[in-house]
Amino acid sequence: MSSKKKQKTTRTTGTLRFEDGAVQFRQRLICSLLSHRPLLIKNIRSDDLEAPGLRDYEASFLRLLDTMTNGTNVEINNTGTQLRFKPGILLGGSIEYDCPLSRNVGWYIEGILPLAPFGKEALEITLTGITDGTSHVDPSPDYLAATTIPLMEKFGIGIDLEESPPPHIRVVARGSAPKGEGCVEFFCPIEKELQPLDFIEMGKFKRVRGTCVSTRIPPSSAARVAHSAKGLLHRLLPDVWIHTDVHSSKKNGCGPSPGLSLWMAAETTEGVQICSETCMDYQAQRGSDLPEDVGTRGAAMLLDEVRKGGCVDTSCQSLALLWMCLGPEDVARIRLGTLSRYTIASLRLYKDVFGVEFKIKPDHSDKTVVMSCLGTGFRNMAKKST
């Protein structure tokens, strides 16, 4: 009995060691900061003879974490294939950061989202770079605002309006790939602890809302995207609104690159919001990807997310499960659809770092699963008690 207890203690303490390279790079750094455990990652693209080691966006994410914290120590070897990360204390506060053009601004926001409520001060960060045109690789700020902000409210983040404003992600200036020049503001208040989650009622889908964003292309293209998407969705649901958000050098202002993107959210009677997004491929040959194709593809992707089921869409699964691990020492439950590979790998990571195991109960009636766990009782010790 004592040996088993000792084994469990050593598993959730000490240095986190990984030898499989840059797999789940952001997630491992987040878990290191939240658990206050040093991190060692080896063999980062060691098999890549032309460009081994960390990429520029990964090094930039490390610099962003260093800016958000106090006492963080980062050591990278000469080839960039090994990383030692000693976590510091999350500070928050007002930050301005310029993201490289290799990744969307949303990739950075998605990375720091799990940390945002646990700083010493409310996080108010302004990021510049690419905001649209890379939805096949990275989430856009609009997509994150539609998916993660409602989830934050479910965990009790920012619901006390007398203490601070609610969290928000706002696009100040549009900047499509590849040249960017966009700007995004992300604000998140701090919380002492999260609320336990009980989110298993899906309800019936009642409406779809969306926005088509165009930069430096004719306004008629955005209208064609919206018309095509509504043409598919109106077969199933009458209440479909898709707005057009047109930007040019004279109107609203935007970066130098042309772009066309679409995000949509399906809402249910129980407050569940399932989202999807797509965009025109800026690397494709001109004329090969028509606005009608973008609209039809976006509507089909939304219907596919709805088919999978669950109370959150696929991209938010790992975030919801992480906050469930950090919740109070009470049972938390959530209904999820098809688990992605990233979510399954995240569950293994949470078990290794926090010692939290999830109970998975399949529901064969709608092909979903109910995930439940006991939280670790994580508390934000940096926040002053009132």
C-alpha positions, 0 to 999 in steps of 0.5 A: 500500500505504501509503495503504491502511494509513493509511486503515485506521489513521484509520478505527479512531482519532479521533472516532466520528461518527453523524448518524442520531440515537439508533439503537443508543444504548447500543451506540455508548456501549459501543464508545466506552468500550471503544475509548477514542474520543470519540463525537459523535451528531447529529440525536437525534429532531430531526424530533420537534416535540413531544419532540425530543432525548434521552429520560429513560431515555437521559439516565439511562443516561448518568448510570449510565455516568458513575457507573461511570467516572472522567473521563467528560465528557458534553455535550448541547446545549440541545435535546438533539439533539446529544451529545458523549461523551468516555469515561473509565476504567471503575472498577466497585465498589459502586453503587446506582442508581434507574432511571426507570419509563420502562424496565425494569431489564433495559434498563440491565443489558443496556447495561452487561453488555459493560463489566462485566468490564473495570473496575478493581474487580468490579462490584456494582450494585443497581438499583431500578425495574421488574423485570417486565411489559415483556418486549415492549420490554425483557428482564427480569432473569430472562431476562438471568440465564438467557441471559447468565450461561452466555455469560459463562462461555463467555468465561471470565468468573468461572470462577476461583472462587478469585479471585472469586465467579461473576457473577450477576443476582438479583432481590431484590424484584419490581416490575411495570410501571407503578409498579415498586419492584423491586430487582435485584443484578448482580455481575460479576468483572473479567478481564484478558482474555477467552478465545477462543470456540469455540461451534458444537456445538448438540446435541439439546434435552433439557429445558425449565425455566421460571418464572412470576412473578405479583405481586398477583394470585391464585396460581391465575393463575400455575398456569394459565400453567404448565399452558398452557405445558406443554400445548404443550411436552409434545407434543414433550418430556416433561421440562418443569418450570415453577415458579410464583413468587407474590408479594403484599403479605403473601407475599415482598413486591412493588411495588404493580402487578399483573403476570404474566410467564413465562420459559423456557429450553430446554437441550441436551446440549451446554450450549446454552441458548435462552430466551424470555419473555412477559408479560401486557400491563398496558395491555390491557383487563382480561380480554382477555389470559388466563393461558392465552394468556400460557402458550401464547404463551410456549411458542410463542415458545420454539419459534420461537427453537429453530426459528431455531437457533444456540448463543445466542438472538436477544437475545444475538447482538450481545453474543457478537459484541462479546466475540469482537471483544475476544478474544485475537488468535486465531480465535473461532467461534460458530453463530448462527441467523437474524441480527436487524436489530440484530445486522446493524447491530452488525456494521457498528458493530464494523467501523467502531470496531474494524476487525474483519470477520466471516467468515460461513459458511452451514450449509444443513443446519440453516439456521444460520451460523457466524461467525468472526473474529480478536480485537483482543487487548483487555486490561483494563489497569486490573486488577492483574497477579498 
